[in-house]
Amino acid sequence: MTAPLTAPRGPYAKTAAQRQRILDVAAEEFTRHGFDGSSMSAIADGVGVSRAGVLHHFPTREAVLRAVLEQADAIIDSFMRGREGVAAIHGILAILRDDSVMPRVIRLHAALSAEAIRADHPANSHFARRFLALATELERAFEQLEVEGRALTDTPPRVVARETLALAEGLHAQWLRNPEDIDVHDAVRRHVQRHFDVAL
């Protein structure tokens, strides 16, 4: 089959592959040591290139971090794209249920989000922005259910949305320590159904 015109060829393909290799190694480095405990030299060693080889693709460690987070976001967004209302709830649950890629994303986020609480951390605004975006999507979905008369409690949709994400985040921290005993998807589903009459 002929490769599409947009597919990288020759040296461009090698450059794209090298860039992706850097991001894969960096994601593992950030997951194991956080951003604060990582270095461009360690990333370069993991890739098997010189530090200058990494700098050719990413001028700073912060640039590597941004690219790693953008890739993780793209995975999450692929589950949410085009979903509104109740479909957004199903999107969130689909993310929690996926066991092919999500464990790597969860580990990365768990390692980085804790240290990113600091205001001076380069990922601080990123995580705040992402949490707000997901919370807003859930809030709209819960508001729709409330309008439809399917609310089972008087807890405001905004509060339920934030509690739902907090529950998922907290359970993920436990799941990382003991995955056999924690079913994050089922716990979040039951939490939503305690507040709204909705099939999930």
C-alpha positions, 0 to 999 in steps of 0.5 A: 500500500502506498504511504499517504502523502502526509506520512514522513519519509526518509530523514523526516521519518527518522526525525519523527521516530527519534522525537517519539523515542525521546518522548517515550523515554521522558514519560517513563523518566517523569513517571519514575522520578517526577519532573523535579527528579528528572534531567535532560542527561538522564533522558538522553541516556535512556534514548541512547543519544547525546544531550545535544541530540535531545536538545536538537528536538526540544530546547528545554526540559520544560518543552519535553514536559509540555510535549509529553503532557500533550500526548497524554491529553490527546489520548484522553481527548480521543475518548471525549471528542464529540461527546456532550451531555450524558455521552460525556459521562460515558466518555469519562467511564470509557477512559477509566475502563480502558486497560491498553494505554490508560495505565501509563497515562494514569501513572504519569499524571499521578507522578506529575500532578502531586508535585505540580500543586506548587505554583512555580511548577511548569505543569501547574497551570496545565493540570488546573486547566485540564481539571477545570475542562473535565469538571465543566464537561461533567457539570453540563452533563449533570445539569442536563440530567437535573433538568430531565428530572433525574437527580436523586439528591439535592447536591448541585451538579457543579459539586457532583462533577468535582467530587466525581473527578476527586474520587477518580483521582484518589482511587487511582492513587490507591489503584497504583499501589494495589490494582487488584483491589480497586475498580476505579471505573465501577466506583465512579459509575456507582458514585454518579448513579447515587446522584442521578438516575442514569444507565451507565 
